């Protein structure tokens, strides 16, 4: 499995020693050895690797990784550069266009966001091929809840974007008055028209960052 070697390692190291994580590690290792699992093992912790704790400005919570070949690479909503843009991300791009005038790109590779401090965190970090939610309930939620608690403890401005009920269920963990919490329906085609479109979360995020003396996010993903 991939490793975390930046400033996330120290606060998360206590989790790696807990019984639930040892069981989780064993289960995930067995799944990778016997089934087709996504993302690639080296990409599991990319949300942490690409966005060090000290650099996090924005957190977007997803659920579990994309479960078709070649899509998932460890960042929620993001896909590898040469893969079709999934429907939820198509709707995210449409809202970015309507909100900030961003051009709609020809790819769904969101590493540019992660590099700027947008943590793209799924609450479950692995999935069996073509079996959505197949790794729910094996321990990942406990691990990512620990990460959310660590983020909540950061004594600096931060924005949490909670799209859809599973993400909004984490709201009770977010108690820091320095943090802005924005909620909307999920950008999925099933729910985007119920209030994700028109939510203007991207401009609101940048307004909040600017008001707190922080560099806003450049949300424009370039064509490849």
N, C-alpha and C positions, 0 to 999 in steps of 0.2 A: 504494500500500500504506500501511497505517497507520504511524504513527511512534511511537517511544519518546522521551519528553521528560522523564523523571524520573531518579532516581539510578541506574537501570539503564544509562543511555546511555553513561556513561564506561567502565565495565568491558566493555561489549559493543561499543564503537566499533571496537576492533581487529578484531572479526569482520567488520564491514561492509566492511572494506578488503581482506579476503582473496579470492583468486581464486574459491574455492568459493562464496562468498556472492554475488559478482557474477554467476556462472552461475545460482545459485539465483534471484536477483532477476529475471534475464532470463527464466528458465523460468516462474516464477510469474506474472510480468506478462503473458507470452504466453498462459498458461492462462486468466487472468481476461479477456483480450481475446477469446478464441476459444471458451471453454467456460463452463459454469455451474460456479462454484467456491464453496465455503464455507470459512470464514464470509465475510461481506461484507469487502471489502478493508480497510476502516477498522477492523475488529475483530480483525485477525490477531494483533496484539500486546497484546490486552487483558489477558492474564495478567500481563504486565509493567506495563502502565499502571495497572491497578487495585490492584496490590500492589507498591509500591516496595520495592527491595532492603532498605533500612534497616528496613522494617516486617515483613519475612517472619518468621513464627514456625513455620509449618507448610507443608510442600510435599506436594501430592498429584500424582502423575504419571499422566497418561493416555497414550493412544496417538495416534490421529488424530481430527480433529473428526467430529461427527455429519455424515452425508452426505445427509440428506433436507432438503427445503425448510423454512426458517424455524427450524431447530433451533440450529445452532452459532452462538456469538457470542464465541468466543475463550477460553473457560474450560472446562477439561476437566470432563466429566460434566454440566455446566450447560446448560440450554436457555433460550431466550427465554421470557418470562412467559406467553405465550398459547398455548404448545405443550404437547401431552401429555407427561407425565413418562416418559422412556425406561425400559426394564426394569432396567438396571443401577442407575439412580438410585432407582427404586422399592425396590430391595433395600438401597441405602445408607440410605434413610429408614427401612426396617424395622429395620435394625441400630441406627440412632440411637434409634428408639423403644424397642427392647429394652435398649439400653445405658444411655441417659440419660433415657428417658421422654419424649422429644420427640414432640410431635404430628406426624402425617404431613400435610404441607401439600398444597395443591391445585395447586402449580406446581413447576417445577424450576429456578428462577432463583436461582443460588448467589452472586450478587454480594455479598450480605451477608457471606459467608465471606471473599471476596477482600478486602473493605474492612477486615476485622479482621486481616489478615496471613496468610490461608491462600492460598498460591499454587497455582492450579489450572492446571498446566502440561501440555499435550500435548507429546509428543516430536516430532510432526509437526504443523505449524501450519495446513496447508491440505489440502483434499481436493476431488476432482472430484465433482459431484453423482451420487449413487446408485452410487458406485464406491469402496467402502471400500479404504483403503490405496493409493489411486491416486497419492498424492504421496510415498509412501515412497521413500527412496533417491535423492532429488533434491538433498539437502543440508540439509534441516531438522534431521536428527538431529545433524549436526555442530554446528549452531548451538545447539540446545537442550542438547547435551552441554557446550558452553562455559558455558551458563547454570548447569547443574548444578555444574560445577567452581567457578564463582563463588560459588554458595551454599555449597558445601563449605568454602570458604575463610573464611566468615564466622565470626568468633571470638566466638560467642554461642550460647546454647541454641537448638536448632531441632529440629523433628520431621519426619521423612520417612515418609510412608505409601506403601508399595510394594505395590500390589494386582495380582497376576497376574505371569506370568513376564516379559513385556517390561519392566515397571517394575522387577522384581527384578534384571534384567540390569544395571541401573545401580548396583547396590549396591557393586560394586568401586570406583566413583568416590567413594564416601562414606566418607571416612577420618577425619573430624573427631571426636575423642572427646567433644566437647561436644554432639554431635548424637545424638538417639535415632532409630533406624531400626526401624520396625514393618512386618512383612510378613504378608500374607494372600493367599488366592486372590482372583481378580478377582470383583467383585460381579455379574457377568453371571449370568443364570439358569442358564447351563451349569455354573458353578463355585461359586456363592455357598454352596451347601450343603456344600462341601468344606472349610469353615473360615473363610469371610468372616463368615457368621453366627456370632455368639458370640466374635468376635475382640476386641471391646470397644476398638477403636482410638481411639474418640472420648473415652472417659473416661480411657484411658491417656495420651492426648495432653494432656488438661487437667491430669491429676495431675502430669505432667512439667513443664508450664509453671508451675503453682503452686509446685512444689518449687524452681523456679529463679527465683521472685519475679516471674513474668510473669502478666499477666491471662489467664485461660483464654478459650477461644473459646466464644461463644454460638452453638451449632450449630443452634438452632431457626430454620428458615425459616418466615416468616409466610405465611398465606394472602393471596391477592390478591383 
